[in-house]
Structures are given as structure tokens and as C-alpha cells.
């Protein structure tokens, strides 16, 4: 499916209308997208939707009347972050492009997504043992529905303009605790066996999260579906 961006065609002087979703043809010129933003006042932006055309797409949305951009960024951005990490580089670059555009920005920086747990699905189907690194690492996979709720609030509430929010869930859990919780939900006794980072293979870390430059974030965050997202400025 092509990447999407979400445009909110509303203004304080007019009643709200349903949002529009614009699908970008990777081969299209950014200028060809201008009609998609006609009448829109706010934009929800994902890096995958713009690729290498960040400046041009943002400029096109501004010409179409957009004044506020809510960008889905990453919790990897912060003090002490590994600035060579490709995810960090990608999100910082697009954040800077949005800032330079003159549009009012809001940056949403969630940490681990709940769907990251799907990385263990094949091994759980195959048996009761999951192997991987960092058994005691505290993370907090926030549910994607909570991120969407936060994005909608940021788009419709002018009070979030110019701010960066770190989104987290309500409790901190370790990797091992996540596996045990999944087991309880399945009615099975699952166990997590820790593997040293230097011994990690594609099988034990299918998402490639354990390159030597990667370290688990100390920021806690696990969320339940429909739980109110937590905002940190």
C-alpha cells in the first residue's frame, strides 16, 4: 500500500469536516500533489510518505493552505542518543525540514510500538522458549491506537503547536516480563532465555535491533489499547 499522510480540512470559523487521506505515488512530482491539500489546515506527516522529498512536500502543503504539521517522529531522539543510528538520522532530518518550513510543528516521539512484539510470534508458535538479548531491558510498547489518539488531539488542539511530546504507556516492563505476559494471555508457560548481544543472529533478533550501536532505551512505556496517551513536553 502506498504511504499516506492525513490532512485535516478544518478551521476555527468553519464546522469540522472529515479528514482526507492522501496517497503519494512515489513517481509523482511533489508539485503534482498540491490539489490534495487545497482547503486543508493541518497535516499529519510520516517519513515514509515523503521519502527524499521532504522539503518539496512540506512547501507544497504550505502553498495549499496548511499551517500546522504534526509529525510522527521517534523517542530515539533525545539527550545521549546515538546520532549515527539510521532511525535517529531519518527523523531528525525531517523534523529540521519541518522547522525550516515556517509551519507550526508538533512532534510526536513514541518509544517502542506494541506491534514490535510480533517479532516473537514465529518462535512462540514453534515452542515455549524465546531467545534474545536484554532480558531486563525496560521498555513500554505504546499501542498504535493510543498514538493515533494523541495525533488527532495534537491536530485539533492548537495548544500543542511548537511542542515535542514523548508518548509512553502507563507501566514499565522488561523484555522477560513481556514474554511471560504473552504466555499468560495464551494460557502457556513461556520463558525467555537471554542471549549475549554479540551472539545475536537474525533468528534471535529478526528486526535487527541489536547492532553494536543499539542499546535499549531506559524510558519506560507499555500501554493498553484505548488507554489515554501520556504526554511529556
N, C-alpha and C positions, 0 to 999 in steps of 0.2 A: 504494500500500500504506500502511496506517495506520502511524504511528510506533510504535516498540516500545521497551520497557525490559526489562532482563534481571534476573530475581530468582533468587538462589541459596538454595535451601531446605536449608541445612546448618548444623550446629552442632558444636562440639568433642565433644559427648557422643553424637552420632549419626553413623552412616555417611553418606557423601555421597550425595545423590540428584541426579538430572538437574535442571539449571536449568529454570526456567519463563520463557517469554516472554509478556509482557502487551501486548496491543494496545489502545491507547486510542482510544475513539470520541470524536472532537473535540466532539461534542454532549453527552457524558456529564458528570455532576457528579463531581468528584473523590471525594466520599464513596462513590459507587457502585463505586469501584474497590477498596475495602477487601478484599473477599474474594479478590482476586487476590494479595494479599500475605500472606495467612494462612499462617504457618509459615515465611515467608522470613526470612533473617537478613541478607542483603546485597542491594544494588540497584545495577545499572549504569544510569546516567542520562544521557540525551541531551536537549539543549534542545528539539529538535523534538518530543519525546514529551510535553512538558508545556505547551508554549506559554505562555500567560499565567497558568497555574495552578500555578506553581512551589511557592509556599508550601503550598497545599492538598494537592497531590500528595505532597510530602515529609512533611507532617503525617500524611496517610493511611497512608503506608508505615510511619511510626514506630508508629502505632497498631496496625498489623498485625504488629509484632514486628521490623521491620528495624532494625538498629543501625549499619550501615555503608553508606555511599553512595560508589560510585566514579563520578565524573562525567567524561564526555568533554568536555574543555574545549578550549583553543586556545593554541598557542605565541605568539599575538599578545599575550598577557598578559605583561607584564614591564617592567622599568625602561626608561623612554624611549618607551614605546608611545604611539601616538595614541589617547588615551582617548575621542575622539569617533567612532572607527571603529565602525560598527554591529556588527561581529563582536565587537569588544572589549567593547562595552556589553552585548551579549546574554550573553556567557559570564561576565563579572564579576558581573553581576546574579544569575545562577543560582548561581554559587559562593557569593556572600554569603547567599543564601537557604538553601543547604545548611548553611553555618556556623551561621546563626542557629537552625537546627532542633534543635540539640543532638545530631545524629547524628555519628558519626565520619566525617570526609570523607577521600577521596583524590581528587586532581585530576590527570588525565592531560592534558598540554598538548603534543600533537604539532604540528609545523610543517606544511609542505606535505604533502598526501596524494599518493601515487603516481598516483592516478586523475586528478589535475589535468592530467596530460599529455594526457588525452583532448581538451583544448581545442584541440589542434593537429591532431586526427585528420582533419577535413574538408580542411584545407589540404594535409596530406600525401597524402591520396587524390587531390587535384586536381593536384599537382605536386611539384617537388623544392625549392621555396623556401617558407620560413615567415617571415613578417614579424611583428615585435612589439617591445616595449620591453625594456630591461635585459638586453642580451645577456650581460653579465658578472656578473649578479647571482648570488650563491652561495645555493643552496637545497638541500634534501635531502628529496625526497618520500619519506616513510616508507610502506612498504606497509601496507595496511589489515589484512592478516593479522598483521603484527607488532604493530599497535595492539591488535588483539583478544587476542593472546597476553599483552601487558602488562596488559590489563584483567582477564583471567582470573587472572593471578598476583596482582594487587592485591586482587581479591575474595577469594581463598582464603588469602592470607597476611596475617595481622594486622599484620605489621611495616610495612605501608605506610599504616596509618591515621594521619591527621593530616598527611600529606605531599602535596606537589605535585611531580609529575615532568614534566620536559620530555623528550619522546621524540624521538630523532633517529636517523637512519640512520648507516651506517659511513663515508661519504665525502661531501665537498663537491664539487658540480659546478656549473658555470654553466648558464644557460639554453641558450647556444650548444652546450655540450658535451652536454646532454640531447638536442638535436636530432640531433647527429652520432651519438650512441649509438643512437637510434631508427633512423637510417638504416643503421647497420651491421647491426642486427638484421634489417632488411628487405632487406639487400643493395642499398641505394641510396645515392647520394651526395646527402644532404640538406644544405642550407645555411640558416643563419639570418641574416636581414637586419634590423638594428636600426632601429626607428622611434622618434623622439623622443617622450617621454610626452605632450607637448602635441598630437601629431598622431595619437594612438591613436584608432582607431574600433572599432565593435562587431566588425568583421571581424578586426582585428588583436589584439583582446583580448576574446574572446567572454564571458569570465567577469567582465568589468568590474573587473579587478584594478588598473587604472591610473588611478583617480581621483586628482586632485591631492594628496589627503591620504594616499595609499598610497605606501609605499616598501618595497622588498624587505628582508626580514629578513636580518641578517648571520649568523644562526645556521645553521651547515651541517647538512645532513641528507639523504642519499639512502640508501634501504635496499633490500636484496634480499629477495624473498619467503623467508620462513622464517628469516631472519637474526635473531639474538637482539636484541630492542629494547634500545636504550641508555637508561639511566635517569640523569637529573640531578635532584638534590634542590635 
